[in-house]
Amino acid sequence: MTARDHHEILGISRGASVKEIKTAYRKLALKYHPDRNRSPGAREKFQEIKSAYEYLMARQGQVTRETESYDDLIAREVMRRDRERRYHQARARQKKREEEANYFNRPEWHDPILLLRYMLHIFALFFAFAAILFPVVTAIVSDPASLAGTFFFILIGVFLLVYIYQQRRTWFRLGKFHTRWKDVTGFFQMGDGHASGQPCYYTAEGTASGKPYWIELLKTVDIRVRSYGALDHEARYQNRVKKIAIPRSVRAQFFHRLSSLIKVMAIIGFILLFPVDSLVWRFVAGMAAGGILSLVMLTTAGVKSKVSYLLTPSLLIKSLIWLVALCLVSVVGPGFNIRLSGYVYIVVAGLFLLLDMVFDLVMGLFPFYSKLFRPLIPQESRLRSLYREGYQNYQELPVYSVFFPIFKWLF
């Protein structure tokens, strides 16, 4: 029997690799093994397959096993498939971790997280010194006996300083920011003063001499659910993204920046000065005040708001649900002082995690569901066309659907 005959018996090409030879043999052996196949000629066929396999493997310098029973073949096949399954699961988990790492390496996530880490390291250094010096100074200036009660803080400060000293080479070398200084200064730049010839959408008169305002819309075209085990599942959204540049003048750009500044300052001012105990209600009041003040300013200047596209029926309904829920867990004291009850954590967690899911399940039953994500205020013609095609402002996901519109409304 020639080498070519051996390859033909296994149904492989003449230049087949060791892996291809093993795969072909495994399939044919499972099919013609005497323990399973009782048809006439099956035993001879199996012996022919085994001889061809041993011959080709010997030519490749491989050692073959003795004749195995059908159960052994099945066991080896099950083990092989199980190894392959675990290998693919491990690769999928690794790919998932890499995608998450790449996502958080984007400047909009990486830089704020890195800034927060630097601030925490600076705070830890100051806290270590304060934990040591404050009890000592207090004991020297006022009451030496207080040192006994505050000695625990001194120990914490010493241990923290020792740890910082051990990490001194990398304590303030946490990485580089992706955002460059040119990007920061470019954010405040008011345009190059050269008109593009297009009319400004945000003002009644004037040409688009400023930087355009970019609006990103998305449309979910597919959802893929993957399972990596009993308690490890993943849903991936395949989205089609459209970016639209809305032309605007330098004047409109100036008032839009001023509007963002008013909103931020109003929120900070109310958080610091509004006379209620609840920090949540201070933030809500600051948002309301900032929105009213910026709207009055834009109306007086004759400039359209750049974030009017965010005002959709779905956002209004969810905002109303949030306000009603916060009112139910709030207690109004003397002098209109608002406090939150102990149930606020359960309510807020439930709204963060379940509101979008329940909203989609309930509203999805109605035929007008898709219209809930269209802006209530008329938009530019290209945006209107995309909204009619099913595009929306952002992915309706837990937590994300709360913070994203707030961020876009501010900036």
Disulfide bonds with the S-S distance in Angstrom:
none
